[in-house]
Amino acid sequence: MMVALHNRELTRKLGVMNLAKFNRGNLVGSYVSKEQPSVIDDPTM
């Protein structure tokens, strides 16, 4: 299933909820990109 959202605030809230359930234990020590940081690199994004 694919869903598209056009509401910026709803997209942000959904992303926060998704990250709350994301298991970062598997990613300890991982690094994605210096040029294009992601929430894996910086969870405060």
C-alpha positions as CSV (number, residue, x, y, z in Angstrom):
1,M,0.0,0.0,0.0
2,M,1.3,3.5,-0.8
3,V,-0.2,6.6,0.7
4,A,0.6,10.2,-0.3
5,L,0.2,13.2,2.1
6,H,0.0,16.8,1.0
7,N,-0.3,18.2,4.5
8,R,3.1,19.2,5.8
9,E,2.1,19.2,9.5
10,L,0.3,15.8,9.2
11,T,3.4,14.4,7.4
12,R,5.6,15.7,10.2
13,K,3.4,14.1,12.9
14,L,3.3,10.8,11.1
15,G,7.1,10.8,10.7
16,V,7.5,11.4,14.4
17,M,5.2,8.5,15.2
18,N,7.0,6.3,12.8
19,L,10.4,7.1,14.3
20,A,9.1,6.4,17.8
21,K,8.6,2.8,16.7
22,F,11.8,2.6,14.8
23,N,14.4,0.2,16.3
24,R,17.6,2.2,16.4
25,G,19.4,-0.7,18.2
26,N,20.2,-2.2,14.8
27,L,21.8,1.0,13.6
28,V,24.2,1.8,16.4
29,G,27.4,3.2,14.8
30,S,25.7,3.6,11.4
31,Y,26.2,6.7,9.4
32,V,24.2,7.7,6.3
33,S,25.7,10.8,4.7
34,K,27.6,14.0,5.6
35,E,26.1,15.9,2.6
36,Q,22.5,14.6,3.2
37,P,22.0,13.9,6.9
38,S,19.1,11.8,7.9
39,V,17.2,11.0,11.1
40,I,19.5,8.0,11.5
41,D,22.4,10.4,11.8
42,D,20.6,13.0,13.9
43,P,17.4,11.9,15.7
44,T,16.6,15.5,16.6
45,M,15.7,16.3,12.9
